[in-house]
Amino acid sequence: MYACQGDYQKAYDYHQADLKKRHQPEDNALNEVIYLYQLGKLDEALDMANKSIDKTARGAYYFLRAAIEYDRGQYGQALQDADAADRNSWDGGSFIAYFEGLEAVRHGQRDVAVNKLQFAEATLNWNFDFAIQRSRAELEKLGAPTVAVTPSVHLSATPMPPK
């Protein structure tokens, strides 16, 4: 709840208290890496992302490591990790599109930037709201619309029998 409200310090504190309460280490450190990243604790977030990647090659950890690298100006390494993120996830190009969009902005390639950032904005998982928000901010600077995403229900949902 706190993360959804943008209060990452409270979200991190609550997460830590929950870990202590359970008296067991958490195998999935994804939320903690996100909170640390959002709090600007990049060294800690990077260390935890690296340890998590060593345990499991989950795409989300590569994506977060790529975000840290990109913020540090390590653009080539960020793109490599974004590619690894896509290869190790089911997100279908969302991760690499985000960074390719940022790179297109950096290099003044407006049309490519708009296309990639709109795709990333529409397809990134809600866990990565920071990237969705950054995509929207970049699109706004480019004078391009954000994508209106409408949740829908699959049309072949199980029908109810008639009464």
C-alpha positions as CSV (number, residue, x, y, z in Angstrom):
1,M,0.0,0.0,0.0
2,Y,2.7,2.5,0.9
3,A,4.6,1.8,-2.3
4,C,1.4,2.5,-4.3
5,Q,1.2,5.9,-2.5
6,G,4.8,6.7,-3.4
7,D,6.0,6.4,0.2
8,Y,9.0,4.1,-0.4
9,Q,10.5,4.6,3.0
10,K,7.4,3.4,4.8
11,A,7.1,0.5,2.3
12,Y,10.7,-0.5,3.0
13,D,10.3,-0.2,6.8
14,Y,7.2,-2.3,6.7
15,H,8.9,-4.9,4.5
16,Q,11.8,-5.1,6.9
17,A,9.4,-5.5,9.9
18,D,7.5,-8.2,8.0
19,L,10.8,-10.1,7.4
20,K,11.7,-10.0,11.1
21,K,8.2,-11.1,12.0
22,R,8.4,-14.2,9.8
23,H,11.9,-15.1,11.2
24,Q,13.0,-16.4,7.8
25,P,15.0,-14.9,5.0
26,E,13.0,-13.9,2.0
27,D,13.9,-15.8,-1.2
28,N,12.3,-13.1,-3.4
29,A,14.0,-9.7,-2.7
30,L,12.3,-8.0,-5.6
31,N,10.3,-5.5,-3.6
32,E,13.3,-4.6,-1.4
33,V,15.4,-3.9,-4.5
34,I,12.6,-1.7,-5.9
35,Y,12.2,0.2,-2.6
36,L,16.0,0.7,-2.3
37,Y,16.1,2.0,-5.9
38,Q,13.2,4.4,-5.3
39,L,14.9,5.7,-2.1
40,G,18.1,6.4,-4.1
41,K,20.1,3.8,-2.3
42,L,21.6,2.6,-5.5
43,D,24.6,0.8,-4.1
44,E,22.5,-1.3,-1.8
45,A,19.9,-1.9,-4.5
46,L,22.7,-2.9,-6.9
47,D,24.3,-5.3,-4.4
48,M,20.9,-6.9,-3.7
49,A,20.1,-7.2,-7.4
50,N,23.5,-8.8,-8.1
51,K,23.0,-11.3,-5.3
52,S,19.5,-12.1,-6.5
53,I,20.8,-12.6,-10.1
54,D,23.4,-15.0,-8.8
55,K,20.6,-17.0,-7.1
56,T,18.1,-16.8,-10.0
57,A,18.3,-15.3,-13.4
58,R,14.9,-13.6,-13.1
59,G,14.3,-10.9,-15.6
60,A,13.1,-8.4,-13.1
61,Y,16.4,-8.3,-11.3
62,Y,18.2,-7.7,-14.6
63,F,15.8,-4.9,-15.3
64,L,16.4,-3.2,-12.0
65,R,20.2,-3.6,-12.4
66,A,19.8,-2.0,-15.8
67,A,17.8,0.9,-14.3
68,I,20.6,1.6,-11.8
69,E,23.3,1.3,-14.5
70,Y,21.3,3.7,-16.8
71,D,20.9,6.2,-14.0
72,R,24.7,6.1,-13.5
73,G,25.4,6.7,-17.2
74,Q,26.4,3.2,-18.0
75,Y,24.2,3.0,-21.0
76,G,25.8,0.1,-22.9
77,Q,25.8,-2.1,-19.8
78,A,22.2,-1.1,-19.1
79,L,21.1,-2.2,-22.6
80,Q,22.9,-5.5,-22.1
81,D,21.1,-6.1,-18.8
82,A,17.8,-5.0,-20.3
83,D,18.3,-7.6,-23.1
84,A,19.0,-10.2,-20.4
85,A,15.9,-9.1,-18.6
86,D,13.8,-9.8,-21.6
87,R,15.4,-13.1,-22.3
88,N,14.7,-14.2,-18.7
89,S,11.1,-13.1,-18.4
90,W,7.7,-13.3,-20.0
91,D,7.3,-9.6,-20.5
92,G,7.7,-9.7,-24.3
93,G,10.2,-6.8,-24.9
94,S,8.9,-4.4,-22.3
95,F,12.2,-4.1,-20.6
96,I,14.4,-3.5,-23.6
97,A,11.8,-1.1,-25.1
98,Y,12.0,1.1,-22.0
99,F,15.8,1.6,-22.3
100,E,15.7,1.8,-26.1
101,G,13.2,4.6,-25.7
102,L,15.4,6.4,-23.2
103,E,18.3,6.0,-25.6
104,A,16.3,7.4,-28.5
105,V,15.4,10.4,-26.4
106,R,19.1,10.9,-25.5
107,H,20.1,10.7,-29.2
108,G,17.3,12.9,-30.5
109,Q,15.4,10.2,-32.3
110,R,11.8,11.4,-31.5
111,D,9.8,8.9,-33.5
112,V,11.7,5.9,-32.2
113,A,11.5,7.2,-28.7
114,V,7.8,7.7,-28.9
115,N,7.2,4.2,-30.2
116,K,9.4,2.5,-27.7
117,L,8.3,4.5,-24.7
118,Q,4.6,4.0,-25.5
119,F,5.2,0.3,-25.8
120,A,7.0,0.2,-22.5
121,E,4.4,2.3,-20.7
122,A,1.6,0.1,-21.9
123,T,3.3,-3.3,-21.2
124,L,5.5,-2.9,-18.1
125,N,4.3,-4.6,-15.0
126,W,2.8,-2.4,-12.3
127,N,5.8,-3.3,-10.0
128,F,7.9,-1.0,-12.2
129,D,5.7,2.1,-11.8
130,F,8.9,4.2,-11.7
131,A,9.6,3.2,-15.3
132,I,6.0,3.7,-16.4
133,Q,6.0,7.2,-14.8
134,R,9.4,8.1,-16.4
135,S,8.1,6.9,-19.8
136,R,5.1,9.1,-19.4
137,A,7.2,12.1,-18.4
138,E,9.5,11.6,-21.4
139,L,6.5,11.3,-23.7
140,E,5.1,14.5,-22.3
141,K,8.4,16.3,-23.0
142,L,8.3,15.0,-26.6
143,G,4.7,16.3,-27.0
144,A,3.5,12.7,-27.6
145,P,0.4,11.1,-26.1
146,T,0.6,8.4,-23.5
147,V,-1.1,5.2,-24.3
148,A,-4.6,4.7,-22.8
149,V,-4.6,1.2,-21.5
150,T,-8.0,-0.3,-20.8
151,P,-8.2,-3.5,-18.8
152,S,-10.5,-6.0,-20.4
153,V,-12.0,-9.4,-19.7
154,H,-11.2,-12.3,-22.0
155,L,-14.2,-12.8,-24.3
156,S,-14.2,-16.6,-23.8
157,A,-14.7,-16.4,-20.1
158,T,-16.6,-19.3,-18.7
159,P,-20.3,-18.6,-19.3
160,M,-22.9,-19.1,-16.6
161,P,-25.6,-21.6,-17.5
162,P,-29.1,-20.2,-18.1
163,K,-31.5,-20.5,-15.3
